[in-house]
């Protein structure tokens, strides 16, 4: 017996499944189960250019240091210390920066 499903399967020319169409709410639910991603550009800036993750993300998002400093309510000088390559900010500070950048803590703390 075939049970009703909300998924639609689209087959390719060879008869194999090529795509699955699902309701948007289900897509969002599944997407939340996936680990947060780090774009190649951000990883490259950290690994190749030796930038801190905070600095790499800020540049990737097109934000100035003054904008992020204002968002986390610290002085530009204090923020410059946070995004230095050798900085090791506390988790509480990383959480504030992550929220200010619209990221998860995991995306910032790698």
C-alpha positions in Angstrom: 0.0 0.0 0.0 1.3 3.4 -0.9 1.3 6.0 1.9 0.8 9.6 1.0 4.0 11.6 1.0 4.9 15.3 0.8 8.0 14.6 -1.2 8.2 14.7 -4.9 10.8 12.6 -6.7 12.1 13.7 -10.1 13.9 11.1 -12.2 16.6 11.7 -14.7 16.9 10.4 -18.2 18.4 7.2 -17.0 15.4 6.6 -14.7 17.4 7.2 -11.5 16.4 9.7 -8.9 17.9 13.1 -9.7 16.0 15.5 -7.3 13.7 15.4 -4.4 11.3 18.3 -3.8 10.1 18.8 -0.3 8.1 21.3 1.6 10.0 24.4 2.7 9.3 23.8 6.4 10.8 20.4 6.1 13.8 21.8 4.3 14.3 24.3 7.1 14.0 21.6 9.7 16.6 19.4 8.0 18.9 22.4 7.4 19.0 23.1 11.2 20.3 19.6 11.8 23.4 20.3 9.6 26.5 21.7 11.3 27.1 25.4 10.6 29.3 25.9 7.6 32.4 28.0 7.2 32.9 29.4 3.7 36.1 28.6 1.9 37.0 32.3 1.8 36.8 32.5 5.6 38.8 29.3 6.1 41.4 30.5 3.6 41.9 33.8 5.3 42.5 32.0 8.6 44.8 29.3 7.2 46.6 31.1 4.5 46.6 34.7 5.5 46.9 33.9 9.3 43.9 36.1 10.2 41.8 35.3 13.3 38.4 33.9 12.6 36.8 37.1 13.9 38.8 39.2 11.4 38.2 36.8 8.5 34.5 36.7 9.1 34.3 40.5 9.5 36.0 41.0 6.1 33.9 38.2 4.5 30.7 40.0 5.7 32.0 43.3 4.4 31.9 45.0 7.8 34.3 47.6 9.2 36.0 47.1 12.5 34.1 50.1 13.9 30.8 48.6 12.9 31.4 45.4 14.7 32.9 47.2 17.7 29.8 49.3 18.0 27.6 46.1 17.7 29.4 44.4 20.6 29.7 47.7 22.5 33.5 47.9 22.9 35.9 50.5 21.7 37.6 50.1 18.3 40.9 49.6 20.1 39.5 46.8 22.2 38.0 45.2 19.1 41.3 45.4 17.3 42.8 43.3 20.2 40.0 40.8 19.8 40.6 40.2 16.1 44.4 40.0 16.4 45.8 36.8 15.0 47.2 35.7 18.4 44.1 36.7 20.4 42.3 34.1 22.5 39.0 35.7 23.5 36.8 34.1 26.2 33.7 32.2 25.1 31.5 34.9 26.5 33.2 37.5 24.2 33.1 35.1 21.2 29.3 34.6 21.8 28.8 38.4 21.7 30.8 38.7 18.5 28.9 35.7 16.9 25.6 37.3 17.7 26.8 40.6 16.3 27.9 38.9 13.0 24.8 36.7 12.8 26.9 33.5 13.2 26.8 30.5 15.5 29.6 30.1 18.1 30.9 27.1 16.2 31.4 29.1 13.0 33.5 31.6 14.9 35.4 29.3 17.3 37.5 27.1 15.0 
